[in-house]
Every structure is written in structure tokens, then in C-alpha cells.
Amino acid sequence: ASGSAAAAGAALLQAVEAPSSSSNGNGSVTGAAAAAPAAAASPDSASKAAEQAKRSQVQKAKAKLLKLAGGAVTVGLAFAFLQTAAGQSLIAAVQGLGASVADRIGPIHIGAAERGLLETIYLLLTSIVCVPAVCKLIPGGSPVLGYLIGGALIGPHALNIISDVHAVQHLAELGVVFLLFNIGLELSLERLQSMAKYVFGMGAAQVGLTVVGVAAFALHFAGLPGPSAIILGGALAMSTTAVAIQVLEDRGEMGSRHGRATFSVLLFQDLAVVVLLMLIPLLAPDPSGASTGMAKIAKALGIAAVKAVVCIVGITAGGRLLIRPLYKKISNLANAEIFAATTLLVVLGTSFMTQLAGLSLALGAFLAGLLIAETEYALQVESDIAPYKGLLMGLFFMTVGMQISGSLFVAKWKTIIAAMVVLVGGKLAVMLAAGQMFGLSRLASLRAGMLLATGGEFAFVAFGEAVSKNVLPVALTNELYMVVALSMALVPYLAALGGKLGVLFERSDMKALQPDDNEVKELRNHVIIAGYGRVGQIIAQMLSELLIPFVALDVRSDRVSAGKAIDLPVYFGDAGSPAVLHSVGAERAACAVITLDTPGANYRSVWAMQKHYPSVKTYVRAHDINHGLNLEKAGATVVVPEILEPSMQLAASVLSQFKLPPEEINTHLNNFRKKHLSELQALAALSGTSLGYLAAKEERKKEKEPQELPAIEEAELAAAVATSGAA
């Protein structure tokens, strides 16, 4: 049984290792050839190459920073130009051209239905023009920035093609709903429970510190009364869930430490919005001028908390009972349209239920995603909602861009820019402090802060409610709309800046490459990857995509720096050292995967794990039969042969050159694999080991040696192999 498990593990792992086997010294075919030049290279030449690579990285980072700065200046100059006399003349000329064309065509009577269709056409046309143009022409441009600029151009403050923003805003909010639903599909309730510390600890710290800081600033420098300052602080404490998560997904950083931290804080902010919206009418002044008592406020908040808990628990419990049977019945109908309609019903229905309870639409969609993620229908559901999510998210970003007023920016540009600097700088400082309080590294806290430092879409809702209740003055909220909208447009640039700063900060800091107790002390049931070469990187990528916690070790600083650059938990250290293993929480690990370059290093790591952490399972790759037997004696749980699957892939490539049909090639390979695994099983039963690969070669060697196997044992072995092959 152990031989069968080892062979099956080899088939699985070698399928992903094979592409890199010929170039990194880890593969079976060219491992020795690749290792020889590496051994011959002098330490001086290796250090020079590493230093040259670091200098190249720094130069590229500086060049990209200059491009980002140039892109920001270009966008600012374009908006400033539209407000000058020449810019207004250009807008008037475009409008005049449109009017002359309309006069030539004649009067066209457009009803309400036709107007809605025409606005939809304008939105689609603007998106397919602006998004590719921004991505191609503006350095560091992203689709999010393209949507924001497109919305600003056709909005009421520029070309005025769409004047009623609220008419499309309600539909655009569904983009955030489907985005949170998609995130829920990629998580599960168990994984969400493991993030509770960051959601309710770090999230509460970020919101609380920001509210206190903004309120104090508003009291002392803006002269606002206490209730208004509190509402202003709560509104500006919210960050943009839609833009930040979209940027993380575009950059492939949702599974990174700063990505998980950002998502945790944003999830808490979605819950905090409920409290904020309830506080606005409670803090509003009465007609007599009297303020609401603290007892009334505390009672209202208590009722809101109870409603939220009851709603979330009810949806979760009811969903677990109903979701799977519902989808099972619908899937039996074999109707794709009905299946997609069921998904829309679940998403919108759950969102409506949470809104009735005073929570946000997005939170309900997130809960629906978590529930469906536990079923076997999650992948199909995710593919069904992808088109809706993309289109509606673009529409949402365009409605945010419509809030940008170029004329107001020109008139108040000093105030708006100063407010943006204070907002971004203050929230960045808050996240730096909150992140490190809860175990994040300084770099991870900085990168999460870059994504959370701007305003958010919920601020527009809060400001509108505050104006209607006379909590905030209209003139101030108009300027705040500009501050929030423009800061949201900076998120893609801030995320890119965070990535470049990470490269600059850690390029020569060897201490920063070593494990930090604050970063790993909270790890539980994680995977230790010993060796961050190409094989280790593929395993790390798979674990990261599945949000499975891991930590990687390597003794090459360039590999560690590469992992740190994308904010992965990769550290400099010898996996054969008990002290290093302890520093990455080996006593709390679920297992260890050892993929080092040399047999000696693999053996040392397995021996150290077995001696000091015998309860932790170790999965290790064997370079040859002798190495594999030694690893098993050292205590390895599973030893994976590294030759079978690469050889099978190479054979498939060769057979394809002979014009054999793919089905026939797969049949031959599967038959060979089954026969080979049967031989492994038989050999394992005789030898008492999980290894049998290359045993035939070893037997041939032993036949030439003076000491040969007894004839009875050879006959038993041959009979076992023949029997297994026939089976």
C-alpha cells in the first residue's frame, strides 16, 4: 500500500515538476548536468551575479516609478486642460459638432426607454474606447483607471452625455455585489474562521484609529462640531472594496499576506458601514438643537448588532440546509439557463435579505458565495457569473468617475490635493501601526496600507445621508466627493508603488530575508517548503491560489528576494537547521515538502525533521534509488521518484511526432503507467519500502557483483512482477 501511495504521489507532483526539470537542476534527466556547472562556479561569481541581478531589479523599479509619476501628471494635466479656456473651447466645439449633426438629421423624439438604451450604448462605447487607450497610452494604466476616466468624460461635469448619475448608480452597485460573491466562492467558512483575528482585530483597529484621527483633525482644523466630525471620520475610514479587490485580482496578489490582510479589513468595513449609517440620524441635530443622548445611541447600536448576528447566522444555517439540495435538483434538469437563473436568484435574494436587516447588499452576496463554495457546483457557478461581474464592475467604476468635477478641482485644487495627501498619508500610517500590532511585517503592512489608504464607495452613501440630515454642510461634501473619487483613481498606482518599494527596501537587507517571529508565530497547520527553486515555486503558487498557509526556506538570497518581491512568506535559512525550523513554526506545521537541489541537503532536512519534529509528515523527492532508500531510513514519510512522469511526458512528445492520435498516445502511456505502478507495488511488498523505481537497473548491477541474490528470492521477485504485470 505504501508503494502504491508513493507512486501515485510521484505521478501527481512530477506532472508539475517536469517542465522545470531540464533547467534548474531538480529534474531527473538533466539534474546531474545542471548541478555540475553550479558546483564548479565560484562563490565570488555567484555573489557578483546575484548583486548584478539586484541592481537590475532596482533600476527597473526606479524606471517604473518614474513612469507611474508621469502617468499621474498626465492625467492631472488633462483634467486641468479641460477647465481652461482652450479646453472649454474644445468641449464647446465637440458639442457644437454634435448639435450640427443633429440639426442635419432632424428632430429625433426619444422616450424614456430609448434614452435608457442610448445611455447604455454610450457607456459601452466609452468603455471599449477608454480602457484600451488608458492601458496602452498611460504608463501604469489599468482597466480600473480607464473606467474612471471614461466615466469622468461622459459625466455631468465634462461632456454631460449622461447627466443623471443616480439612474445608473443602482444598477452599477450590483457590480460590487457580484465581486463579493465571487470572493466568497473562492473562500470557505473554515478559511474565513482562520482569518477572524485579522477581520475583527486588525479591521477594528484600522477603522477605530482612522475615525479618531479624522475626527480630531476635523475638530481642531476644520472647526466641525463633534457629531459631524465623528460621521466624517467614519465615512473616510471606509476604503474602496471594489477597486482594491479588483486591483489585487488583476495583480494576482489575493493570496499574498498583504492581500489577505486587505480583504480582512475591507470585510470588517462592510460590517462597520451598518453602524455608521445608523449613527447618522442619531447624531443629527433636533429641530430644537438638542443632541441625542448616549443611552439612545447605545440602545440603537445594540439592536443593530443583534439584527446583524441573527441575519448572518440565519442565512448561514438556512443556506447550508437548502443550497446543496436546490442545486442538485436544478442540475438534474440539465438546463444551463435555469442553472444560471438559480445562481442570480440566490445572489440577489440573499443580498436583499441582508439589506432588509440593515446590512449591505455586498455582505449578503459574500455570504451566498461562502455557502455555494462548500458545494460541488462552485466552479460552474463561478463561470456563470463571470460576465455579469465584469460588465457591472466596469459600470460601477464609471459611475464613480462621473463624480469627478474638473471645474471644482481647478477652483479648489490646493484644498483637494492637500486633503488627499492628508487622507492617504494618515490612513497609510494607521495601517502600518495596525498591521504590525497583529503580526504583519512592516512591508506587508505598508502594501496593505497602500490599498486601504484611499476613500471608498460607501463614503458617497454616507455623505449623501449626512447632508440630508444636516450633519455635514453641502459645500464640504462636494469637495469630499472629489477627494474620495480622485483618491480611488490612485489605487492602481499605489498598489504598483507598494510592489516597487518592496523591491527597493529588501534588495540588500539580509536580516529582512530571515524569518520574523511576529510573522510566523500565528501559523497553524501550515506547509513548510524546503527549497524555493522552480519546483518549490510551483508548489507555493498552488498553495497560494488555494489560500493554504505555507512558509518557504532557501539559502539563495536571490530566490528569497524574488519571493519577497511578490509578498510571499519566503525566508533565508537552512532547512537542515533545527533552530531555523523552529523559527518557522515546524512544531505546528501540517507537513513539510523538501525540494532541495542536492541529495545531501535533502537528507539533512529529513533527518532534522524526524529527530526534532517526528510528528510532522515529510514529503521529499528522491534523486535515485540509493538516495531514496537513505531518505526512508532517515524518516521520510513519502519519497517521490522523480524520473517516471518526466519520462512519460517526454515519450508523449516523441510519439506525437509520429502522427499518432492523442487518444492512442494517452492509452499507451496509461497502460505503461499502470504496469509500472504494479511493478513498484510488487517490489515494495518484497523489499518493505515504498521505493521500487530503477530496481531493475539495480538488480542488473547486483548480478555482475560477487554477492548475488539467492535464487529463491530472485524467482519470487520475478513471479511477483510477472503476476502484477498480467493483472
Secondary structure, DSSP 8 states (H G I E B T S, - for coil): -HHHHHHHHHHHHHHHHGGGTTTSS-SSSSHHHHHHHHHHS-HHHHHHHHHHHHHHHHHHHHHHHHHHHHHHHHHHHHHHHHTSHHHHHHHHHHHHHHHHHHHHH------HHHHHHHHHHHHHHHHHHHHHHHHHHSTT--HHHHHHHHHHHHSTTTT-S---THHHHHHHHHHHHHHHHHHHHHS-HHHHHHTHIIIIIIHHHHHHHHHHHHHHHIIIII---HHHHHHHHHHHH---HHHHHHHHHHHT-TTSHHHHHHHHHHHHHHHHHHHHHHHHHHHS--TTS----HHHHHHHHHHHHHHHHHHHHHHHHHHHHHHHHHHHHHHHTT-HHHHHHHHHHHHHHHHHHHHHTT--HHHHHHHHHHHHHTSTTHHHHHHHHHHHHHHHHHHHHHHHHTT--HHHHHHTHHHHHHHHHHHHHHHHHHHHHHHHHTT--HHHHHHHHHHHSS--HHHHHHHHHHHHTTSS-HHHHHHHHHHHHHHHHTHHHHHHHHHHHHHHHTSS-TGGGS--HHHHTT--S-EEEE--SHHHHHHHHHHHHTT--EEEEES-HHHHHHHHHTT--EEE--TT-HHHHHHTTGGG-SEEEE--SSHHHHHHHHHHHHHH-TTSEEEEEESSHHHHHHHHHHT-SEEEESSHHHHHHHHHHHHHTTT--HHHHHHHHHHHHHHHHHHHHHHHHHHTSS--TTHHHHHHHHHHSSS---HHHHHHHHHHHHHHHH-
